[in-house]
Every structure is written in structure tokens, then in C-alpha cells.
Amino acid sequence: GADEIAFYKRGQVFGDPYSRIKVGDRVQRGVTWKSQWGDEDGGHEAKGTVVCVQYVLQVVGTLAKVRWEKTGHTNFYSWGFKDVFDLKKAHAGAQEEF
């Protein structure tokens, strides 16, 4: 029935490599960061933590809610939603503190 179709579509989203972002992932602004958001993240190299992930089945995309460390600001950002990536995963460096 309809539930099987929805589950099948959801399975496709989870199988897509671009959907592989999860709560707890460390991120920073990506190449499509919108100027309207300014420096709400705390600046170019600022890091944040994914606190929620929302899958949008109608367009097979993902929105990630991020809390930024420097500013404490929280907002939803695109992770493949309509082929836009506002975030990128941050790589842990020797200087980074968790």
C-alpha cells in the first residue's frame, strides 16, 4: 500500500551517500552558504554540531539543524536539499576542542 511506497522512498534517501549526516556530526559553512545568514555561525572557520536531521522526501533532500559554538545560534541548513550544500563536515584538527 501507500505505506510501502513511502518506506521505499525513505530507504532511497538513507541509501544516498549525500544523506549521510547525523546528529552529533561536526560541521562548518559550505560553499553555498547564503549571504543572508551572515556570520550567524561565528565566522568562516567556525564549527557547529548537528542537533537534528530532517529528511524531505518530496525532493529527496536533507535539512540539518546546527547549533554554532561561537554564537549559540541554531538554524536549519541544506544538506543536499534541492542540490544545495550549505554545510560541510568539519575535520577534527589538533587544535580543536570538543
Buried (B, 14 or more C-beta within 10 A) or exposed (E): EEEEEEEEEEEEBEEBEBBEBEEEBBBBBBEEBEEEEEEBBBEEEBBBBBEEBEBBEEEBBBBBBBBBBBBEBBBBBBBBBEEBBBBBBBEEEEEEEE
